[in-house]
Amino acid sequence: MGKSFVIVESPAKANTIKKYLGKNFIVKASVGHVKDLPKAKLGIDIENNFAPDYITIKGKGKILKELRDTAKKSDRIYLAQDPDREGEAIAWHIANELEKQEKKPIYRVLFNEITKNAVKEAIENPIKIDVHRVNAQQARRILDRLVGYKISPMLWKKVRYGLSAGRVQSVALYLICEREKAIDAFKPEEYWSITANLDAKEPPPFEAKLFKIAGKKAEIKNKEESDSILKQIDGSPFVVSQVEKKERKKNPYPPFITSTLQQDASRRFRFSAKRTMAIAQKLYEGMNIGEGGTAGLITYMRTDSTRISEVALDEARAYIKEVYGEAYLPPQARRFKSKKSAQDGHEAIRPTSVFNTPAKVSQYLEKDAAALYQLIWNRFVASQMEPAVFDVTAVDITVNNLLFRANGMIMRFPGFTAIYNEEADDTSEDKEGLLPELAEGEKLTLKEIIPQQHFTKPPPRYTEATLIKELEDKGIGRPSTYATIISTNVERTYVAIEERRIHPTKLGTLISNLLTKSFSRVLNVEFTAKMEEELDQIEQGNKDWVVALKDFYTPFEKDLKKAEVEMEDVKAKVEETSEVCEKCGSPMVIKWGRFGKFLACTNYPECKSTKHISEEGDKIEEPEKSDKKCDKCGSDMIVKRGRYGKFLACSNYPECKSTMAIGSGIKCPLDGCEGEVVEKRSKRGKVFYGCSKYPECKFASWTKPVAEKCPECGNPFLIEKQSRGGEPSIECPNKECDYKR
């Protein structure tokens, strides 16, 4: 029997598959795409039906030669790239290259999980390359290239060299900027709440909140109205008017799809979407789990379907029955409906075997991989368990024409929450307190009445999790693109992520305003969502990809010509001032830079002197001084803002280019270290806190330290944690201490 040649896209995947197929198979990796559009030019013949000019990616010539040489020695060739548009395109490019010299059969194989059975079954049932799926990928690639290569040079000309635009990324930027405008325009409104602390005949004491006034929903606008209500209460009895008890069931969540996995990993572990997908890719392709060797631990991680195979359902039900018992097992397997827009090409994200429990495999995985695997495993198994059951009590209490309401909840049966605890999602519905036994007509004792002033809050800035949900809800992007949409905007410095919230930079706001004004038809939410639907139609064979591109390009070309003339020329708007450069005596002018307006010397590049000015450009802002001295020249260090936030720079710049991170005033907590805790940025732009003595000291923390000693255990510092709702809490990092405020 001759050799069979299997080509995948990653070395890790190759190693896993090689183990399953045996000695008659050669398995090699293309290491991603081998062909793409050229970087130095558009690479699309618009007049010739948008024909793409694909070239071999730099560095991939050697890999292609190796694939061709191996193909010569093989009888059959299998292309086993990922089961999505990108994987199909990679397979198509490789097939085209091999077919130039080989007339041997070339097959496409697909598997949703990298397990022995799945791989062998795919090899035994090969298919042809899906040309419709290739065309969908090709259409997306050309669309993105047209937008990027046509608009970006305009931004270089009008704003600054090196800027870029993206078809989908620019729409996400628009959403972020629109949220910021809503926050800026928001005017808080005052309102009051009134809470009664009450005692019944039996403990425990409980709280009830004013719910209705004279049969209408309680709306207290100011202190005067609050005081008026308090006068009505003064001395009047609190009487239980109604007690309603009912059983409530809470059903389990469906297994993860790409977007929900990214959202939950962001909330729980503070993983970026990009980080989540990188870890999930490793879990899918295969990881060493001890005696079991290398194994693919999860199914394919780019999916919008909640569908589960019958084999996996049976396995999950067997596990639940064996480990948790009959009480936790529904009479039938639970099946979830996918969204109407779901392509349903792959299963939901689940473990390849529930018997590879987190307890069994986590010891072989890195910390982050173990955490993500456990999350995926827990959610899948929990999805096939019985609902959680609660006793819910609602009590109405009347005082004259006022109605107070208290809610209580007691868990009677944990059901799926035995595995997947939704409290980590910061939901509040199950956090009602315990109530005493109460009877209608019972008089209660008022211990304390608490009026409290509040103000309405603006809409919160997006986190990665909430932005992904918004993109998904509006039909922007697909499972494979969410992570790239966010990371690209961060890399372009159009947005910054601070305290997990996404802020548009001044540059990002400027670019968004320019693009949405000049390309309102092409770069808006509805049009982009419609394009995603058309790409899906192309993949399904219901629309011609060239027709879709023509439909897009005709209005886009008109907008381009109009924007060439009408788009604001920010670069040309140099405002003269009366300021004189302190270093060379030349006049200074107002320019626009990455972080907004600034004063620049007209003698640039010979003199690089700059000054901060207010956003309106009407006054000079003196640099913020610090108490630090430059360790190289002894000059004062001043606070500056760079791509990754504030930092300290030598005031003697450009003669001295020394910089350092801003300290927190907290001594490094590691014994024997004399360093200070400073704010730093990871390679991905995420804020963390480390020691100023790095690399001698390796202390690092993702949570922001607070320069306060713990009042309970004496720990030298506290930490600030941000809740999902945006309200921070101060806690002690000592796991044995419960201090929190």
HELIX and SHEET records of a PDB file:
HELIX    1   1 PRO A   11  LEU A   21  1                                  11    
HELIX    2   2 ILE A   46  ASN A   48  5                                   3    
HELIX    3   3 GLY A   61  LYS A   72  1                                  12    
HELIX    4   4 ARG A   85  GLU A   99  1                                  15    
HELIX    5   5 LYS A  116  GLU A  124  1                                   9    
HELIX    6   6 VAL A  131  LYS A  158  1                                  28    
HELIX    7   7 GLN A  169  ALA A  185  1                                  17    
HELIX    8   8 LYS A  223  ILE A  233  1                                  11    
HELIX    9   9 THR A  258  PHE A  269  1                                  12    
HELIX   10  10 ALA A  273  GLU A  285  1                                  13    
HELIX   11  11 GLY A  290  GLY A  292  5                                   3    
HELIX   12  12 GLU A  310  VAL A  323  1                                  14    
HELIX   13  13 GLU A  326  TYR A  328  5                                   3    
HELIX   14  14 PRO A  358  VAL A  361  1                                   4    
HELIX   15  15 SER A  362  TYR A  364  5                                   3    
HELIX   16  16 LYS A  367  SER A  383  1                                  17    
HELIX   17  17 GLY A  415  ALA A  418  5                                   4    
HELIX   18  18 GLU A  422  ASP A  425  5                                   4    
HELIX   19  19 GLU A  464  LYS A  474  1                                  11    
HELIX   20  20 TYR A  482  GLU A  491  1                                  10    
HELIX   21  21 LYS A  506  SER A  518  1                                  13    
HELIX   22  22 VAL A  525  GLU A  539  1                                  15    
HELIX   23  23 TRP A  545  GLU A  566  1                                  22    
SHEET    1   A 4 PHE A  25  ALA A  29  0                                        
SHEET    2   A 4 SER A   4  VAL A   8  1                                        
SHEET    3   A 4 ARG A  76  LEU A  79  1                                        
SHEET    4   A 4 ILE A 106  ARG A 108  1                                        
SHEET    1   B 2 LYS A  35  ASP A  36  0                                        
SHEET    2   B 2 ILE A  55  THR A  56 -1                                        
SHEET    1   C 2 ILE A  44  ASP A  45  0                                        
SHEET    2   C 2 ALA A  51  PRO A  52 -1                                        
SHEET    1   D 7 LYS A 216  LYS A 217  0                                        
SHEET    2   D 7 PHE A 206  ILE A 213 -1                                        
SHEET    3   D 7 GLU A 190  ASP A 199 -1                                        
SHEET    4   D 7 LYS A 443  PHE A 455 -1                                        
SHEET    5   D 7 PHE A 238  LYS A 250 -1                                        
SHEET    6   D 7 ALA A 388  VAL A 399 -1                                        
SHEET    7   D 7 LEU A 402  PHE A 413 -1                                        
SHEET    1   E 2 MET A 287  ASN A 288  0                                        
SHEET    2   E 2 THR A 294  ALA A 295 -1                                        
SHEET    1   F 2 VAL A 495  GLU A 498  0                                        
SHEET    2   F 2 ARG A 501  PRO A 504 -1                                        
SHEET    1   G 5 GLU A 575  VAL A 580  0                                        
SHEET    2   G 5 PRO A 587  GLY A 593 -1                                        
SHEET    3   G 5 GLY A 596  CYS A 601 -1                                        
SHEET    4   G 5 THR A 610  ILE A 613 -1                                        
SHEET    5   G 5 ILE A 620  GLU A 621 -1                                        
SHEET    1   H 4 GLU A 624  LYS A 629  0                                        
SHEET    2   H 4 ASP A 636  GLY A 642 -1                                        
SHEET    3   H 4 GLY A 645  CYS A 650 -1                                        
SHEET    4   H 4 THR A 659  MET A 660 -1                                        
SHEET    1   I 4 GLY A 663  LYS A 667  0                                        
SHEET    2   I 4 GLU A 676  ARG A 681 -1                                        
SHEET    3   I 4 VAL A 687  CYS A 691 -1                                        
SHEET    4   I 4 ALA A 700  SER A 701 -1                                        
SHEET    1   J 3 LYS A 704  VAL A 706  0                                        
SHEET    2   J 3 LEU A 718  GLN A 722 -1                                        
SHEET    3   J 3 PRO A 728  GLU A 731 -1                                        
END                                                                             
